[in-house]
């Protein structure tokens, strides 16, 4: 193979990893190791929307660039790509056959629409249970709203490449259904029928990958990832509030969630984790890890909140530290994207409700009507709670990963 052909092959493998949710440092390390197996001194330079490769073979040097938008999450594609790199490095896969292999992996279909929709519906209901839904008709409406939103997202994906149209449209649908539920007195003051279908849209893996990049000094890429996640959350919030406003309904800004028993909390958390694992196309043989760890983490959070009287941020920090300590070795061993498996395990702790309530409060404050101290303090409290929980979750998940990764890189076995 020529230098150009080998460079193109390395970039193709790196592209599949990068656009499907693999952490940047693991993408770079895998691509450079792959290049060495092809006789190249390869250096990958990731940026938002592209990957640049500098390949050297003796005195020859080639710089190549390939488009790569890191907006997707597909754990099956990532694990298949990492396995192909291992096979090629070990001599079990010929370089000529690697072209067809990576092409097949990149085109592997995601979860079918019916399964994707069922997972979205079940995940939204599980989140509603965690926040204290009490009536079966409300749960049924949440199930139908989230499932319909998932179908709508798949339909739009076939007709538009806009990154924000899908979550915005699904959130508008959820807002309209939630507003109708309020009109017909099927929704409590928590507005869970409107909120829970939107919570399954929050792009958690991109927040974690962005935070990882920032902590590793990749400022531009980390900031771009966080900006993308923030714009997606803004699209979700705007769609939800628009759907509610069409029927003259708003979200309360100071309504607490209801406490649920431990057994109910653990089971609902397991269902939510399984649902998100389907979203991320987790191979079935790995499904048990995030589900089991997520249930344990939620039990710890429940204990911190209920028995120790800790706040939401402290409870999330304790749970996420445990998740990070357990799942970092698992992700390294099986080459699973840590951001995806880690986020799936703690998805039920994402403060989506607080973010949406804060957005509603800000909108009401901007309108200038009925501005009260309660509205102002409630909006501020929701915003501070959401910020502190996100920071606590990011710290709890990322710090154990960075420490374990550094220890593994320094160990003699890792270097051999």
C-alpha positions as CSV (number, residue, x, y, z in Angstrom):
1,X,0.0,0.0,0.0
2,X,1.2,3.5,-0.8
3,X,1.6,6.2,1.9
4,X,-1.6,7.9,0.7
5,X,-3.6,4.6,0.9
6,X,-2.3,3.8,4.4
7,X,-3.0,7.4,5.6
8,X,-6.6,7.2,4.2
9,X,-7.1,3.9,6.0
10,X,-5.9,5.3,9.3
11,X,-8.2,8.3,8.9
12,X,-11.2,6.1,8.0
13,X,-10.8,4.2,11.3
14,X,-10.2,7.3,13.3
15,X,-13.3,8.9,11.7
16,X,-15.6,6.1,12.8
17,X,-14.3,6.3,16.4
18,X,-14.5,10.1,16.5
19,X,-18.0,10.5,15.1
20,X,-19.5,7.7,17.2
21,X,-18.7,8.9,20.7
22,X,-15.3,7.5,21.5
23,X,-13.2,9.7,23.8
24,X,-10.7,11.9,22.0
25,X,-7.6,10.6,23.8
26,X,-8.6,7.0,23.0
27,X,-9.4,7.8,19.4
28,X,-6.0,9.4,19.0
29,X,-4.2,6.5,20.7
30,X,-6.0,3.9,18.7
31,X,-5.4,5.6,15.4
32,X,-1.7,6.2,16.1
33,X,-1.3,2.6,17.2
34,X,-3.0,1.5,14.0
35,X,-0.7,3.7,11.9
36,X,2.3,2.0,13.5
37,X,1.1,-1.4,12.5
38,X,1.0,-0.1,8.9
39,X,4.6,1.2,9.2
40,X,3.6,4.9,9.7
41,X,4.5,7.4,12.3
42,X,1.1,8.9,12.6
43,X,-0.1,11.9,14.5
44,X,-3.8,12.6,14.7
45,X,-5.0,16.2,15.4
46,X,-8.7,16.3,16.2
47,X,-10.8,19.4,15.7
48,X,-14.6,19.9,15.6
49,X,-15.8,18.7,12.2
50,X,-12.5,17.3,11.0
51,X,-9.5,15.1,11.7
52,X,-6.0,15.9,10.5
53,X,-3.4,13.3,10.1
54,X,0.4,13.8,9.7
55,X,1.9,10.5,8.5
56,X,5.6,9.9,8.1
57,X,7.3,6.9,6.4
58,X,11.0,7.4,6.3
59,X,11.6,10.8,4.8
60,X,8.2,11.0,3.1
61,X,5.5,13.0,4.9
62,X,1.8,13.4,4.1
63,X,-0.8,15.6,5.7
64,X,-4.4,14.5,5.2
65,X,-7.7,15.8,6.4
66,X,-11.1,14.1,6.6
67,X,-14.5,15.6,7.7
68,X,-15.7,14.2,11.0
69,X,-18.6,15.7,13.0
70,X,-18.5,14.2,16.6
71,X,-22.3,14.4,17.1
72,X,-23.2,10.7,17.2
73,X,-23.0,8.0,19.8
74,X,-22.9,4.3,18.6
75,X,-21.1,1.9,20.9
76,X,-21.5,-1.0,18.6
77,X,-19.6,0.8,15.8
78,X,-16.9,1.8,18.3
79,X,-16.3,-1.6,19.8
80,X,-16.3,-3.2,16.3
81,X,-13.7,-0.6,15.1
82,X,-11.5,-1.2,18.1
83,X,-11.7,-4.9,17.6
84,X,-10.7,-4.5,13.9
85,X,-7.7,-2.4,15.0
86,X,-6.6,-5.2,17.4
87,X,-7.0,-7.8,14.7
88,X,-5.0,-5.9,12.2
89,X,-2.3,-5.2,14.7
90,X,-2.1,-8.9,15.6
91,X,-2.0,-9.9,12.0
92,X,-5.4,-11.5,12.0
93,X,-6.8,-8.9,9.5
94,X,-5.0,-8.0,6.3
95,X,-4.7,-4.2,5.5
96,X,-6.5,-4.8,2.2
97,X,-9.5,-6.4,4.0
98,X,-9.5,-3.6,6.5
99,X,-10.9,-1.2,3.9
100,X,-14.0,-3.3,3.5
101,X,-14.2,-3.9,7.3
102,X,-14.3,-0.3,8.2
103,X,-16.8,0.5,5.5
104,X,-19.1,-2.1,6.8
105,X,-18.8,-0.9,10.3
106,X,-19.4,2.7,9.4
107,X,-22.6,1.7,7.6
108,X,-23.9,-0.6,10.4
109,X,-27.5,0.4,11.1
110,X,-28.6,1.8,14.4
111,X,-31.3,0.3,16.5
112,X,-34.5,-0.2,14.5
113,X,-37.2,2.5,14.8
114,X,-39.6,0.3,16.8
115,X,-36.9,-0.5,19.4
116,X,-35.6,3.0,19.5
117,X,-39.2,4.3,20.1
118,X,-39.9,1.7,22.7
119,X,-36.7,2.5,24.6
120,X,-37.5,6.3,24.5
121,X,-41.0,5.6,25.8
122,X,-39.8,3.2,28.6
123,X,-37.0,5.6,29.6
124,X,-39.3,8.6,29.9
125,X,-41.7,6.6,32.1
126,X,-38.8,5.4,34.2
127,X,-37.6,9.0,34.7
128,X,-41.2,10.0,35.6
129,X,-41.3,7.2,38.3
130,X,-38.1,8.6,39.7
131,X,-39.6,12.0,40.0
132,X,-42.8,10.7,41.6
133,X,-45.5,10.1,39.0
134,X,-48.5,8.7,40.8
135,X,-51.2,8.0,38.2
136,X,-51.4,5.4,35.4
137,X,-53.0,7.7,32.8
138,X,-50.1,10.2,33.3
139,X,-47.6,7.4,32.8
140,X,-49.4,6.2,29.7
141,X,-49.3,9.7,28.2
142,X,-45.6,10.0,28.9
143,X,-45.1,6.6,27.2
144,X,-47.0,7.7,24.1
145,X,-45.5,11.2,23.9
146,X,-41.9,10.0,24.2
147,X,-42.5,7.1,21.7
148,X,-44.1,9.4,19.2
149,X,-41.3,11.9,19.6
150,X,-38.8,9.1,18.8
151,X,-40.6,8.2,15.7
152,X,-40.8,11.9,14.6
153,X,-37.0,12.2,15.2
154,X,-36.3,9.2,12.9
155,X,-38.6,10.6,10.2
156,X,-36.9,14.0,10.3
157,X,-33.4,12.4,10.2
158,X,-34.2,10.9,6.8
159,X,-35.2,14.4,5.4
160,X,-32.9,16.9,7.2
161,X,-29.3,17.0,8.3
162,X,-30.0,19.8,10.8
163,X,-28.6,18.8,14.2
164,X,-31.2,20.7,16.2
165,X,-34.4,20.1,14.3
166,X,-35.0,16.6,15.7
167,X,-34.8,17.5,19.5
168,X,-36.6,20.7,18.9
169,X,-39.5,19.1,17.1
170,X,-39.8,16.2,19.6
171,X,-39.8,18.7,22.5
172,X,-42.6,20.8,20.8
173,X,-44.7,17.6,20.5
174,X,-44.0,16.8,24.2
175,X,-45.0,20.3,25.2
176,X,-48.2,20.2,23.3
177,X,-49.2,16.9,24.7
178,X,-48.2,18.1,28.2
179,X,-50.3,21.3,27.8
180,X,-53.3,19.2,26.7
181,X,-52.9,17.1,29.8
182,X,-53.0,20.2,31.9
183,X,-56.0,21.5,30.1
184,X,-57.9,18.2,30.8
185,X,-56.6,18.0,34.3
186,X,-54.5,14.8,33.7
187,X,-51.2,16.4,34.8
188,X,-50.0,17.3,38.3
189,X,-48.2,20.6,39.1
190,X,-44.9,18.8,38.4
191,X,-45.8,18.8,34.6
192,X,-44.0,15.4,34.2
193,X,-46.1,14.6,31.1
194,X,-44.4,17.5,29.4
195,X,-40.9,17.3,31.0
196,X,-40.0,13.6,31.0
197,X,-40.2,13.0,27.2
198,X,-37.8,15.9,26.9
199,X,-35.3,14.6,29.4
200,X,-34.5,11.6,27.2
201,X,-33.3,14.1,24.6
202,X,-30.5,15.7,26.7
203,X,-27.1,15.1,25.1
204,X,-25.1,13.9,28.1
205,X,-22.2,12.0,26.4
206,X,-21.3,15.2,24.6
207,X,-21.1,17.1,27.9
208,X,-18.8,14.5,29.3
209,X,-16.6,14.2,26.3
210,X,-16.4,18.0,26.2
211,X,-15.4,18.2,29.8
212,X,-12.8,15.5,29.2
213,X,-11.3,17.4,26.3
214,X,-11.1,20.6,28.4
215,X,-9.4,18.8,31.3
216,X,-6.9,17.3,28.9
217,X,-6.0,20.7,27.4
218,X,-8.0,20.4,24.1
219,X,-9.6,23.7,24.7
220,X,-11.1,24.4,21.2
221,X,-12.5,20.9,20.8
222,X,-13.9,20.7,24.4
223,X,-15.5,24.1,24.0
224,X,-17.0,23.1,20.7
225,X,-18.5,19.9,22.2
226,X,-19.9,21.8,25.2
227,X,-21.3,24.5,22.8
228,X,-23.0,21.8,20.7
229,X,-24.5,20.2,23.9
230,X,-25.6,23.6,25.2
231,X,-27.3,24.5,21.9
232,X,-29.1,21.2,21.8
233,X,-30.4,21.8,25.3
234,X,-31.5,25.2,24.2
235,X,-33.4,23.7,21.3
236,X,-35.1,21.2,23.6
237,X,-36.0,23.9,26.1
238,X,-37.3,26.2,23.4
239,X,-39.4,23.5,21.8
240,X,-40.9,22.4,25.2
241,X,-41.8,26.0,26.2
242,X,-43.2,26.7,22.7
243,X,-45.4,23.6,22.8
244,X,-46.7,24.6,26.3
245,X,-47.2,28.2,25.3
246,X,-49.3,27.3,22.3
247,X,-52.0,26.4,24.8
248,X,-51.2,29.0,27.4
249,X,-49.4,26.7,29.9
250,X,-46.1,27.2,31.7
251,X,-43.8,25.2,33.9
252,X,-43.6,25.9,37.7
253,X,-40.1,27.0,38.8
254,X,-40.2,25.9,42.4
255,X,-42.0,22.6,42.5
256,X,-40.0,19.8,44.2
257,X,-40.1,16.2,43.1
258,X,-41.8,13.6,45.2
259,X,-39.8,11.0,47.2
260,X,-40.1,7.4,46.1
261,X,-39.2,4.1,47.9
262,X,-35.8,2.6,47.4
263,X,-36.9,-0.5,45.5
264,X,-38.9,1.7,43.1
265,X,-36.0,4.0,42.7
266,X,-33.6,1.2,41.9
267,X,-35.9,-0.6,39.4
268,X,-36.8,2.7,37.6
269,X,-33.1,3.6,37.4
270,X,-32.3,0.2,35.8
271,X,-35.0,0.7,33.2
272,X,-33.8,4.2,32.3
273,X,-30.2,2.9,31.9
274,X,-31.3,0.1,29.7
275,X,-33.3,2.5,27.5
276,X,-30.3,4.8,27.0
277,X,-28.1,1.8,26.3
278,X,-30.5,1.1,23.4
279,X,-30.1,4.7,22.2
280,X,-26.4,4.3,22.1
281,X,-26.5,0.9,20.3
282,X,-24.8,-1.0,23.2
283,X,-23.9,-4.6,22.2
284,X,-26.1,-6.9,24.2
285,X,-23.1,-8.6,25.8
286,X,-22.2,-5.3,27.5
287,X,-25.7,-4.3,28.6
288,X,-25.4,-5.7,32.0
289,X,-22.6,-3.4,33.1
290,X,-24.3,0.0,32.8
291,X,-27.6,-1.4,34.1
292,X,-26.1,-3.0,37.2
293,X,-23.7,-0.1,38.0
294,X,-26.5,2.4,37.4
295,X,-28.8,0.7,39.9
296,X,-26.0,0.6,42.5
297,X,-25.2,4.2,41.9
298,X,-28.8,5.2,42.2
299,X,-29.2,3.3,45.5
300,X,-26.2,5.2,46.8
301,X,-27.7,8.5,45.7
302,X,-31.0,7.6,47.3
303,X,-29.2,6.8,50.6
304,X,-27.3,10.1,50.5
305,X,-30.4,12.1,49.9
306,X,-32.8,10.2,52.2
307,X,-30.7,8.9,55.0
308,X,-27.9,11.5,55.2
309,X,-29.9,14.5,54.1
310,X,-27.4,15.4,51.4
311,X,-28.2,17.8,48.6
312,X,-28.8,16.8,45.0
313,X,-25.2,17.8,43.9
314,X,-23.6,15.8,46.7
315,X,-25.7,12.7,46.0
316,X,-24.8,12.9,42.3
317,X,-21.1,13.3,43.1
318,X,-21.1,10.2,45.4
319,X,-22.9,8.1,42.8
320,X,-20.8,9.3,39.9
321,X,-17.5,8.6,41.7
322,X,-18.5,5.0,42.1
323,X,-19.6,4.8,38.5
324,X,-16.3,6.2,37.3
325,X,-14.3,3.9,39.5
326,X,-16.1,0.8,38.2
327,X,-16.7,1.6,34.6
328,X,-13.4,3.1,33.6
329,X,-11.6,-0.3,33.7
330,X,-14.6,-1.9,32.0
331,X,-14.5,0.7,29.2
332,X,-10.7,0.3,28.8
333,X,-10.9,-3.5,28.7
334,X,-13.8,-3.8,26.2
335,X,-13.0,-0.6,24.3
336,X,-16.4,0.9,25.0
337,X,-16.9,4.7,24.8
338,X,-16.7,5.8,28.4
339,X,-18.9,8.9,27.9
340,X,-21.7,6.7,26.5
341,X,-21.6,3.9,29.1
342,X,-20.9,6.3,31.9
343,X,-23.8,8.7,31.0
344,X,-26.2,5.8,30.5
345,X,-25.4,4.6,34.0
346,X,-26.2,8.0,35.6
347,X,-28.8,9.4,33.1
348,X,-31.5,9.5,35.7
349,X,-29.5,12.1,37.7
350,X,-29.2,14.6,34.8
351,X,-31.0,17.8,36.0
352,X,-33.1,18.2,32.9
353,X,-36.2,19.2,35.0
354,X,-34.3,22.0,36.7
355,X,-32.9,23.2,33.3
356,X,-36.4,23.4,31.8
357,X,-37.9,25.1,34.8
358,X,-35.0,27.6,34.8
359,X,-35.7,28.3,31.1
360,X,-39.4,28.8,31.8
361,X,-38.6,31.2,34.7
362,X,-36.3,33.2,32.6
363,X,-38.9,33.5,29.8
364,X,-41.5,34.7,32.3
365,X,-39.0,37.2,33.8
366,X,-38.2,38.5,30.3
367,X,-41.9,39.0,29.7
368,X,-41.9,41.4,32.7
369,X,-45.4,40.4,33.8
370,X,-46.1,39.0,37.3
371,X,-42.5,39.2,38.4
372,X,-42.3,38.2,42.0
373,X,-39.6,37.4,44.5
374,X,-40.8,33.8,44.5
375,X,-40.4,33.6,40.7
376,X,-36.9,35.2,40.8
377,X,-35.7,33.1,43.7
378,X,-37.1,29.9,42.2
379,X,-35.5,30.5,38.8
380,X,-32.2,31.2,40.4
381,X,-32.4,28.1,42.6
382,X,-33.3,25.9,39.6
383,X,-30.3,27.3,37.6
384,X,-27.9,26.9,40.5
385,X,-29.1,23.3,41.2
386,X,-28.7,22.3,37.6
387,X,-25.3,23.8,37.4
388,X,-24.0,22.2,40.6
389,X,-25.4,18.8,39.7
390,X,-23.8,18.9,36.2
391,X,-20.5,19.9,37.6
392,X,-20.7,17.3,40.3
393,X,-21.5,14.6,37.8
394,X,-18.8,15.6,35.4
395,X,-16.2,15.7,38.2
396,X,-17.4,12.4,39.7
397,X,-17.2,10.6,36.3
398,X,-14.1,12.2,34.8
399,X,-11.6,12.3,37.7
400,X,-11.6,8.5,38.3
401,X,-11.2,8.0,34.6
402,X,-8.2,10.3,34.3
403,X,-6.5,8.8,37.4
404,X,-7.1,5.2,36.3
405,X,-6.0,6.0,32.7
406,X,-2.8,7.6,33.9
407,X,-2.0,4.6,36.2
408,X,-2.7,2.2,33.4
409,X,-0.4,4.1,31.0
410,X,2.4,4.1,33.5
411,X,2.1,0.4,34.4
412,X,4.7,-2.0,32.8
413,X,1.9,-4.2,31.4
414,X,0.2,-1.2,29.7
415,X,3.5,-0.3,28.0
416,X,4.4,-3.8,26.9
